[in-house]
Amino acid sequence: MKNELSGWYVASIMPPGPNLGGVLQTYQGWAPCIEWCKEQFGNSAMDGWRFVGEGVFEFREEQDYVLFLLRWS
């Protein structure tokens, strides 16, 4: 889905890792997705992607968004 306000593509997925509970530990369930994005697209939003939180990832390029969905959904 494309966010009309920001122009970025938004992907929302279920966590691939265990839900450990707690504010800081919530991130750990998303670590596999975040690490994969770093390997594929670079380290930051400057590279065209960002982790928004709780399963929401945004991508500047549609092809990156589609690749992410194919891998993680």
N, C-alpha and C positions, 0 to 999 in steps of 0.2 A: 504494500500500500504506500502511496506517495503522500507525504505531508505537504499539503498545498501552501502552508505558511513558510516552511523552511526549505522546501524543495528536495528534502532528503527522503529516501525510501525507508519505511519503518517495518521491521520484522519483530514479531512477538512470538516467543517459543516457550515450551516447558523446559525446566532445568534437566540437563543430562546427568548431572552429578547429584549426590545425596543432599537432602535438605537437613542441615545440621542445626538450624535454629539460631536465633540471636542476630543482631544487626550486623556485626562484623562477619559472622560466619555465613550469612546469606550469600555473600560474594563468592564463596568457595564453590558453591554448586554451579556457578557459571564459569569457573576457571577454565574448563576445557574449551568452551566456546571463545572466550577472550584470548586464550593462547593461540588457538587456531586462527583467529582474525589477525593477530599480530604477525603470525607466520605468513599469512596470505596477503595482507593489505598494508602492513606497517604498524607502528606503535600508537598512533593517535588519530584524533579527528582531523589533524592536518593531512593525514594520509587517506582520508575519505571514509572513515568509519568511526563509530563511537558506541560505547556501552552506556545506555541511559539508566538501566537498573531493572531488576526484577524481570528479566527475560526480554527486555526491549533493547534492540540494537538498531542503529540507524546507519544508512549507507548513502554516500553522495551519488554513486554510480549504480544504475539499475542492474548491470551484469554482476556486480559484487553482491548486491541484495539477493539476486536469484541464486548465485552460487552458495551463499550462506543458507538460504532456505533449502536448497537441495541437500546440503550436508547435514543440517541440524533439525529439520522438521520431519 
